[in-house]
Amino acid sequence: MDELERIRQKKMREMMEKMSGNSGNDFPDYPVTLDSSNFDDVLRKYKHVVVDFWAEWCAPCRMIAPTIEALAKEYAGDVVFGKLNTSEEQGIANRYAITAIPSLVFFKNGKPVDKIVGALPKGEIVRWIKRNMDR
């Protein structure tokens, strides 16, 4: 799917939501804080989810945080972004073999399909997201 088609589909969804009275709150435009109480529910609810596995003590994690926030706004309605603190949720981090942070995992229909590690530039993360959405 090319960029123009993605934008067209997003605008169509927004128009349909306005007509139906749904404000679109089902798709947050900010990174959702994930933990063991909501992790699986978020993966089930949304088709595309990017989870940022991070920790407070991790400087590269803090470096990409503004990028993740910006992408959550840009992709609202298409991709939901979540942040999972690996220091607090080691069980979930272990389940997805997170051995280095920051790690971004792309989930499609609740299943992990791709992972990138490190504080990458926004452009590389965008290309990674588009590639995984089109899979």
C-alpha positions as CSV (number, residue, x, y, z in Angstrom):
1,M,0.0,0.0,0.0
2,D,1.5,3.3,-1.0
3,E,1.5,6.4,1.2
4,L,-1.3,8.1,-0.7
5,E,-3.6,5.1,-0.3
6,R,-2.8,4.9,3.4
7,I,-3.7,8.5,3.9
8,R,-6.9,8.1,1.8
9,Q,-8.0,5.1,3.9
10,K,-7.2,6.9,7.2
11,K,-9.3,10.0,6.1
12,M,-12.2,7.7,5.0
13,R,-12.1,6.0,8.5
14,E,-12.2,9.4,10.1
15,M,-15.1,10.5,8.0
16,M,-17.0,7.3,8.8
17,E,-16.3,7.7,12.5
18,K,-17.6,11.3,12.5
19,M,-20.8,10.2,10.7
20,S,-21.4,7.4,13.2
21,G,-20.7,9.6,16.2
22,N,-17.6,7.6,17.1
23,S,-14.8,10.1,18.1
24,G,-12.1,7.6,17.2
25,N,-11.0,7.2,20.8
26,D,-10.5,3.6,20.1
27,F,-7.2,4.5,18.5
28,P,-5.0,6.4,20.8
29,D,-2.7,9.1,19.3
30,Y,-0.1,8.6,22.1
31,P,2.0,5.7,23.3
32,V,0.0,3.5,25.6
33,T,1.7,2.4,28.8
34,L,1.7,-1.4,28.7
35,D,2.0,-3.9,31.6
36,S,0.8,-7.4,32.4
37,S,-2.7,-6.1,33.0
38,N,-3.3,-4.8,29.5
39,F,-0.6,-6.1,27.2
40,D,-2.5,-9.1,25.7
41,D,-5.7,-7.0,25.4
42,V,-4.0,-4.3,23.4
43,L,-2.5,-6.9,21.1
44,R,-5.9,-8.5,20.6
45,K,-7.8,-5.2,20.1
46,Y,-5.6,-3.6,17.3
47,K,-4.4,-5.0,14.0
48,H,-1.0,-3.2,14.1
49,V,0.8,-2.6,17.3
50,V,4.4,-1.4,17.8
51,V,5.7,-2.1,21.3
52,D,8.7,-0.1,22.5
53,F,10.5,-2.2,25.1
54,W,12.4,0.3,27.2
55,A,13.7,1.1,30.7
56,E,14.0,4.4,32.6
57,W,17.8,4.0,33.1
58,C,18.4,3.5,29.3
59,A,19.7,6.7,27.6
60,P,19.0,5.4,24.0
61,C,15.4,4.6,25.1
62,R,15.0,8.2,26.3
63,M,16.5,9.4,23.0
64,I,13.8,7.7,20.8
65,A,10.9,8.5,23.1
66,P,10.0,11.7,21.3
67,T,10.1,9.8,18.0
68,I,7.7,7.2,19.3
69,E,5.4,9.9,20.6
70,A,5.4,11.7,17.2
71,L,4.8,8.4,15.3
72,A,1.9,7.6,17.6
73,K,0.2,10.9,16.4
74,E,1.2,10.4,12.7
75,Y,-0.1,6.8,12.6
76,A,-3.2,7.2,14.8
77,G,-5.9,5.0,13.4
78,D,-3.5,2.7,11.7
79,V,-0.9,1.7,14.3
80,V,-1.1,1.7,18.1
81,F,2.1,2.4,19.9
82,G,2.8,1.0,23.3
83,K,5.6,1.3,25.8
84,L,6.6,-1.6,28.1
85,N,9.1,-1.0,30.9
86,T,11.3,-4.0,30.9
87,S,12.5,-3.4,34.4
88,E,9.0,-3.7,35.7
89,E,7.7,-6.4,33.3
90,Q,10.6,-8.8,32.9
91,G,8.2,-11.7,32.2
92,I,6.8,-10.1,29.1
93,A,10.2,-9.0,27.9
94,N,11.5,-12.6,28.3
95,R,8.4,-14.0,26.4
96,Y,9.6,-11.9,23.4
97,A,13.3,-12.6,23.9
98,I,14.2,-8.9,24.5
99,T,17.9,-9.0,25.4
100,A,18.7,-5.4,24.4
101,I,16.8,-2.1,24.7
102,P,15.4,-0.1,23.1
103,S,13.7,-2.8,21.1
104,L,10.7,-2.2,18.9
105,V,8.5,-5.2,18.1
106,F,5.8,-4.9,15.4
107,F,2.8,-7.0,16.1
108,K,0.2,-7.8,13.4
109,N,-3.0,-9.5,14.5
110,G,-1.5,-10.1,17.9
111,K,1.6,-11.9,16.6
112,P,5.1,-10.5,16.5
113,V,6.3,-10.2,12.9
114,D,9.5,-8.1,13.2
115,K,11.9,-6.5,15.7
116,I,14.5,-3.8,15.5
117,V,17.0,-2.9,18.2
118,G,18.6,0.4,19.0
119,A,18.0,4.1,18.8
120,L,17.4,4.3,15.1
121,P,16.5,7.6,13.2
122,K,12.9,8.3,12.6
123,G,13.1,7.7,8.9
124,E,14.4,4.1,9.4
125,I,11.6,3.4,11.9
126,V,9.0,4.8,9.5
127,R,10.4,2.5,6.7
128,W,10.2,-0.5,9.1
129,I,6.6,0.3,10.0
130,K,5.5,0.7,6.4
131,R,7.2,-2.6,5.4
132,N,5.5,-4.4,8.2
133,M,2.1,-2.9,7.5
134,D,2.3,-4.0,3.9
135,R,3.2,-7.6,4.8
